[in-house]
Amino acid sequence: MPKFSQNFFLLLCLITPAVVFVLGMCIFPAIWSVFLSLCRYDFRRGLPVFIGLGNYLKILKSPTFPKSLFVTLNYAVFTTLLSSLIGLGLALLFNQRFRGRSLIRGLLVIPWAVPWVVSAFLWASIFSSDFGILNAILYKLGIINDYVVFLSKDFAIYAVAIATSWNLSSLTAILCLAALQSIPESLYEAAAIDGATTLEIFKNITFPWVRPIWSLTIILNAFTAVTMFDMIYLMTAGGPGEATLTLPIYSFRTFFLEMKIGEGAAIANIASLLGLIVALIYFRIFYRRIEI
């Protein structure tokens, strides 16, 4: 067998498992979801019946969809802003020289490493109106006279966003800290010689250097927030009422609880489309930075 054929056969053997995995776990479910969204599932026959864009039109006319879309965008914007700002602040703080800095930097990875399931139950207990530690602290300090229901209709979406930001801000801080560590000390020394203030140094040296990485973490946080299911479902299950009914939760309820297969798949595809838009923005910013 020629050497080229041997190398090609070896390469084919190496990439085949990855190709099969991608096709089986990513591409096929996506195609099947789009197909189901264009059908009405007939449970008597056990077969999908093609109806075109009927499910999408029905969803767009539903009064629940605009509410769910608004909740999703509200949750995504609040989570993205909070996690990105906290992450950048932590990176700037831990970039300073102080005793025990290495240990604290090591602890910074814990929130990011904690699974969403564990994080959800942890924050649900913190926000609990019966035995939550947050209520206990506020009550002891005299800030509140009675325990507050943080997971109520008015505050639930923001409580879940805070819990999500706890995880996301950790990764943001780690990436931004890595960018800060790569800034040459000579730039700060030159700025000090020129008599630049702390604000001027941050504006002209620190922030421009860390801005590309920070911008990418903002997009990553937004993508995660738009497609988030675990944290919201485990903390509130979309409630109370429809207070935290984001598109992924709405799709889950429609698909599995109401057994409306086509409509549930259509909602999931709309949520995926929002995530795709965020991903396109991510790549546009990333490649623009590279070209610059």
Secondary structure, 3 states (H helix, E strand, C coil): CCHHHHHHHHHHHHHHHHHHHHHHHHHHHHHHHHHHHCEEEECCCCEEEECCCHHHHHHHHCCHHHHHHHHHHHHHHHHHHHHHHHHHHHHHHHCCCCCCHHHHHHHCCHHHHCCHHHHHHHHHHHCCCCCCHHHHHHHHCCCCCCCCCCCCCCCHHHHHHHHHHHHHHHHHHHHHHHHHHCCCHHHHHHHHHCCCCHHHHHHHHHHHHHHHHHHHHHHHHHHHHHCCCHHHHHHCCCCCCCCCCCHHHHHHHHHHHCCCHHHHHHHHHHHHHHHHHHHHHHHHHHHHHHHC
